[in-house]
């Protein structure tokens, strides 16, 4: 995903399978499960995304965080 605002992330809808309560934010190109996760306020999948029929068209989602993202995160 990518940070598009101080509390907003844009990511692929297929990454949000299930009930999402926390996300891990990092700037490294390698995943580090030891990094802290941040609490999610809400998330919305694109209304036309259907994992069984859309073949990844409209594969977008918006995550709104409970608190501002850390200062080291670049907003695009």
C-alpha positions as CSV (number, residue, x, y, z in Angstrom):
1,X,0.0,0.0,0.0
2,X,0.9,3.7,-0.1
3,X,0.2,6.5,2.3
4,X,-1.9,9.2,0.6
5,X,-2.7,11.2,3.7
6,X,-1.7,11.4,7.4
7,X,-4.4,8.8,8.4
8,X,-5.1,7.3,5.0
9,X,-3.6,4.4,3.1
10,X,-4.5,3.0,-0.3
11,X,-3.9,-0.7,-0.9
12,X,-5.1,-3.6,-2.9
13,X,-8.5,-5.0,-1.9
14,X,-7.2,-8.6,-2.1
15,X,-4.8,-7.7,0.8
16,X,-7.7,-7.1,3.1
17,X,-9.3,-10.6,3.3
18,X,-11.1,-11.0,6.6
19,X,-11.6,-8.6,9.5
20,X,-8.7,-6.1,9.5
21,X,-8.0,-4.4,12.9
22,X,-4.3,-3.5,12.6
23,X,-1.7,-2.9,9.8
24,X,2.0,-3.1,9.9
25,X,3.7,0.1,8.4
26,X,7.3,-0.1,7.3
27,X,9.6,1.6,4.8
28,X,11.9,-1.3,4.2
29,X,11.6,-3.4,1.0
30,X,11.7,-6.5,3.2
31,X,8.8,-7.5,5.5
32,X,9.7,-7.4,9.2
33,X,7.1,-9.1,11.5
34,X,8.8,-7.5,14.5
35,X,7.8,-4.0,13.5
36,X,4.8,-2.6,15.5
37,X,1.4,-2.6,13.9
38,X,-1.0,0.3,14.0
39,X,-4.8,0.3,14.7
40,X,-7.3,0.7,11.9
41,X,-10.3,2.9,12.3
42,X,-12.1,1.5,9.2
43,X,-11.5,0.3,5.7
44,X,-13.6,0.2,2.5
45,X,-13.2,-2.0,-0.5
46,X,-14.0,-0.6,-3.9
47,X,-17.7,-1.3,-4.4
48,X,-17.1,-3.1,-7.7
49,X,-14.4,-5.4,-6.4
50,X,-15.4,-9.1,-6.3
51,X,-12.6,-11.5,-5.7
52,X,-14.5,-14.3,-7.4
53,X,-15.6,-12.5,-10.5
54,X,-13.7,-9.3,-11.1
55,X,-10.3,-10.8,-11.9
56,X,-8.7,-8.1,-9.8
57,X,-10.4,-5.2,-11.6
58,X,-11.2,-2.5,-9.1
59,X,-8.8,-4.2,-6.7
60,X,-8.5,-1.1,-4.5
61,X,-9.2,-0.3,-0.8
62,X,-8.9,2.7,1.4
63,X,-7.7,2.3,5.0
64,X,-8.4,5.0,7.6
65,X,-6.1,4.8,10.7
66,X,-7.2,5.6,14.2
67,X,-4.1,7.9,14.7
68,X,-1.8,9.7,12.4
69,X,0.9,7.7,10.7
70,X,4.4,8.0,12.1
71,X,6.4,11.0,11.0
72,X,8.9,8.8,9.1
73,X,6.2,7.7,6.6
74,X,6.3,9.6,3.3
75,X,2.9,10.8,2.1
76,X,2.4,10.4,-1.7
